[in-house]
Amino acid sequence: MQNAMGFYETANNGLWIFLLITVLIGGAAAHAAGSAIASTWRPTWQVFTSAFLLTCAVRFLHYALFQEPLLSLRNFIVDYIVVATACSWGFRMTRVRQMIEQYPWAYQRAGIFWWRRKGAAPQSRG
């Protein structure tokens, strides 16, 4: 009953299940968690701890709803990468908004993930 998506052990309709559970549900929960961590001014390391716990919940949903392997290290790593990325994006976007709203005299937005000091010349990121 297992169908290999190349990098991910899954059952039938594996791509759709991966997109629904991991990307949509897990990603939305992770984005909200990252945003909540940033809005309470907590440290960055908590993003990765909450991403780990959310990945455990995502793996359980895969197991309980679609009879996919619960303790697959490869699947866990792929799910963690997706969830941690969404959690980091939520954290960073909220932190940027906080910095430019809390300190409008000192900082300005330099993209959705960055801020810079007012009056400072833009720096290349390459």
Secondary structure, 3 states (H helix, E strand, C coil): CCEECCCCEECCCHHHHHHHHHHHHHHHHHHHHHHHHHHCCCCCHHHHHHHHHHHHHHHHHHHHHHCCCCCCHHHHHHHHHHHHHHHHHHHHHHHHHHHHHHCCCCEEECCCCCEEECCCCCCCCC
